[in-house]
Amino acid sequence: MILAAVDDLLFTSKICAAAKQRGVDVVFARSPEDVLEQARALRPALAIFDLNSQRLQPLSTIAGLKADASLASERSGLSRMCRSPSSRPRARPVWMK
C-alpha cells in the first residue's frame, strides 16, 4: 500500500501507472488531515509527498507524521531500512581487489 500526498495531475497519473504496473494499491490524500488519517488507518509501506504542493503543506504534514505516537513502530522500522548513503558500507572497486 502506498499513500500519496500529491495534487498535481501529471504526478498522480505517473504514480497510478507505476503502481498498476507493479500491482500495488495507491491511496491519494487530498488534505494534510487526510494524510494523517490515512497513515493511521492504512499503515502504508511507502508515502510519497509533492514537496512543492502548497495545499497539502508537505513539510508540516511530515512533521505531524513524525510526531504521531501511533505511527512510532513504523518509523523505527523505516529508520533501520533507510540509512544515508554515507552510513552504508562501501564496496571496493573491482580494480582494487
C-alpha positions as CSV (number, residue, x, y, z in Angstrom):
1,M,0.0,0.0,0.0
2,I,1.3,3.4,-1.0
3,L,0.0,6.7,0.4
4,A,0.5,9.6,-2.0
5,A,0.1,13.2,-0.9
6,V,0.1,14.7,-4.4
7,D,-2.2,17.2,-6.0
8,D,-0.5,17.5,-9.4
9,L,-2.4,15.7,-12.1
10,L,0.7,14.6,-14.0
11,F,2.4,13.2,-10.9
12,T,-0.9,11.5,-9.9
13,S,-1.2,9.7,-13.3
14,K,2.5,8.7,-13.3
15,I,2.2,7.2,-9.8
16,C,-1.0,5.4,-10.7
17,A,0.6,3.9,-13.8
18,A,3.7,2.8,-12.0
19,A,1.7,1.3,-9.1
20,K,-0.6,-0.5,-11.5
21,Q,2.4,-2.0,-13.4
22,R,3.7,-3.3,-10.1
23,G,0.3,-4.5,-8.8
24,V,0.4,-2.1,-5.8
25,D,-2.6,-0.2,-4.3
26,V,-2.3,3.6,-4.1
27,V,-4.4,5.9,-1.9
28,F,-4.3,9.6,-2.6
29,A,-4.8,12.0,0.3
30,R,-6.3,15.4,-0.5
31,S,-5.5,17.4,2.6
32,P,-2.9,17.4,5.5
33,E,-5.6,15.9,7.8
34,D,-6.4,13.2,5.3
35,V,-2.7,12.2,5.1
36,L,-2.6,11.7,8.9
37,E,-5.9,9.8,9.0
38,Q,-4.9,7.5,6.1
39,A,-1.5,6.9,7.5
40,R,-3.0,5.8,10.8
41,A,-5.7,3.7,9.2
42,L,-3.7,2.0,6.4
43,R,-0.1,1.8,7.7
44,P,1.3,2.3,4.2
45,A,4.7,0.8,3.3
46,L,5.5,4.0,1.4
47,A,4.4,7.6,1.5
48,I,5.0,9.9,-1.5
49,F,4.9,13.7,-1.0
50,D,4.9,16.5,-3.5
51,L,7.2,18.9,-1.7
52,N,6.0,21.8,-3.9
53,S,2.4,21.5,-3.0
54,Q,1.1,24.5,-1.2
55,R,-2.3,23.0,-0.4
56,L,-1.0,19.8,1.2
57,Q,1.6,21.6,3.3
58,P,4.1,18.7,3.0
59,L,6.8,19.8,5.5
60,S,4.3,20.4,8.3
61,T,2.4,17.2,7.4
62,I,5.6,15.2,7.5
63,A,6.4,16.7,10.9
64,G,3.0,15.7,12.1
65,L,3.6,12.1,10.9
66,K,6.9,12.1,12.8
67,A,5.3,13.4,16.0
68,D,2.4,10.9,15.9
69,A,2.9,8.4,18.7
70,S,0.6,5.8,17.0
71,L,3.0,5.7,14.0
72,A,6.1,5.2,16.1
73,S,6.6,1.5,15.3
74,E,6.5,2.2,11.5
75,R,9.1,5.0,11.9
76,S,11.5,2.7,13.8
77,G,11.2,0.1,11.1
78,L,11.8,2.6,8.3
79,S,14.7,4.2,10.1
80,R,16.5,0.8,10.2
81,M,15.9,0.4,6.5
82,C,16.6,3.9,5.3
83,R,20.1,5.0,6.0
84,S,22.0,7.8,4.5
85,P,24.4,6.9,1.7
86,S,27.4,7.9,3.8
87,S,26.5,5.3,6.5
88,R,26.4,2.4,4.1
89,P,29.5,0.2,3.8
90,R,31.3,1.0,0.6
91,A,32.3,-1.7,-1.8
92,R,35.8,-1.7,-3.1
93,P,36.2,-1.0,-6.8
94,V,36.9,-4.2,-8.8
95,W,40.4,-3.0,-9.8
96,M,41.4,-2.7,-6.1
97,K,40.6,-6.3,-5.3
